[in-house]
Structures are given as C-alpha cells and as structure tokens.
C-alpha cells in the first residue's frame, strides 16, 4: 500500500477545490471584461452566484475524472474506497470553508474565533 495515502487525498481535495475557485474567478473575469462589460459590480456578483454551480459541476466532473485516472496510473489498491474518501474529504472541506466564512461575516450572530 502507498505511504501517506490520506495526506495525499487531503492535498488532492484541497488542490481540486482551489482549482475550481480559480476557474470560477476566471469565468467571471471573462464575463465582465469580454462578454458584458461596463456594468455595476452587483451585476457581476449576481452572475457569479448564478454561474458558480454550473462551473463547479462541469469542471468538477472533469477534475474528478482526471484525479481518478491519475490514481489508476499510480495503481492504488481499493480505488473505489479512495474515490469515496476523496469525495467525502472534498465536501467536508467545502462545508467547513462556507461555515467559517458565514461565521466570520457575522451571519449567524457570533464570530467563530
């Protein structure tokens, strides 16, 4: 069995999430500079909220496929367990990030730290 498999999974989950955030930012930048320039910031914020699930769905599927293909090339054993663990880590990290962001913005009436 490969060494440090859980640490590699955590790193891959964080890398995929950061990549999806960067892709979302690039999509909004292209929209604001090339497709629909010259509007208020609120228009671009609304577009970002509207398009983020689609960008994450499309590119998340592609990135998840690439990660699974990478694992297949590295010949990790129990690939189905690794995919389940990677998927779980990715969503736990996402929920934790949004929970902390909401707490820091004072949406729940208290500050996390």
C-alpha positions in Angstrom: 0.0 0.0 0.0 1.2 3.5 -0.8 2.5 5.6 2.1 0.7 8.7 3.3 -2.4 8.0 1.3 -4.7 10.1 3.5 -2.3 13.1 3.3 -2.2 12.8 -0.5 -6.0 12.6 -0.6 -6.3 15.7 1.6 -3.9 17.5 -0.7 -5.7 16.5 -3.8 -9.0 17.5 -2.4 -7.7 21.0 -1.5 -6.0 21.3 -4.9 -9.2 20.4 -6.7 -11.2 22.9 -4.6 -8.7 25.7 -5.2 -8.7 24.9 -8.9 -12.5 25.2 -9.0 -12.4 28.5 -7.3 -9.8 29.8 -9.7 -11.8 28.6 -12.7 -14.9 30.4 -11.3 -13.0 33.6 -10.8 -11.6 33.3 -14.4 -15.1 32.7 -15.7 -16.5 35.9 -14.1 -13.5 37.9 -15.3 -14.0 36.8 -18.9 -17.7 37.6 -18.5 -17.1 41.0 -17.0 -14.3 42.1 -19.5 -15.3 40.4 -22.7 -19.0 39.3 -22.7 -20.8 42.0 -20.7 -18.5 44.9 -19.8 -19.4 48.3 -18.3 -22.0 47.3 -15.6 -22.1 47.7 -11.8 -20.3 45.3 -9.6 -23.7 43.9 -8.4 -24.4 42.6 -11.9 -21.2 40.6 -11.9 -21.8 39.3 -8.3 -25.2 38.1 -9.3 -23.7 36.4 -12.4 -21.0 34.8 -10.2 -23.7 33.4 -7.9 -25.7 32.1 -10.8 -22.8 30.5 -12.8 -20.8 29.0 -9.9 -22.8 25.8 -9.6 -22.6 25.2 -13.3 -18.9 25.9 -13.4 -18.3 23.6 -10.4 -20.4 20.9 -11.9 -18.8 20.9 -15.3 -15.2 21.4 -14.3 -15.6 19.4 -11.1 -16.6 16.4 -13.1 -13.6 16.8 -15.4 -11.2 17.3 -12.5 -12.6 14.3 -10.6 -12.1 12.2 -13.8 -8.5 13.4 -14.0 -7.8 12.5 -10.4 -9.4 9.0 -10.8 -7.3 8.5 -13.9 -4.1 9.6 -12.0 -4.9 7.1 -9.3 -5.4 4.4 -11.9 -2.0 5.1 -13.4 -0.4 5.0 -9.9 -2.0 1.6 -9.3 -3.5 2.4 -6.0 -5.4 -0.5 -4.5 -9.1 -0.2 -3.5 -9.8 2.6 -6.0 -13.5 2.7 -5.1 -12.7 3.4 -1.4 -10.2 6.1 -2.4 -12.8 7.8 -4.6 -15.4 7.7 -1.8 -12.8 9.1 0.7 -11.7 11.8 -1.7 -15.3 12.8 -2.4 -16.0 12.9 1.3 -12.9 15.0 2.1 -13.7 17.4 -0.6 -17.3 18.1 0.6 -16.2 18.3 4.3 -13.6 20.9 3.4 -16.2 22.8 1.3 -18.8 22.8 4.1 -16.2 23.8 6.7 -15.0 26.7 4.4 -18.5 28.1 3.9 -19.4 27.6 7.6 -16.3 29.6 8.7 -17.0 32.2 6.1 -20.5 32.7 7.3 -19.3 32.8 10.9 -16.6 35.4 10.1 -19.1 37.6 8.3 -21.4 37.5 11.3 -24.3 35.8 9.5 -25.1 33.6 12.5 -24.8 36.3 15.1 -21.4 35.2 16.5 -17.8 35.1 15.5 -16.1 31.8 15.1 -12.8 32.9 16.7 
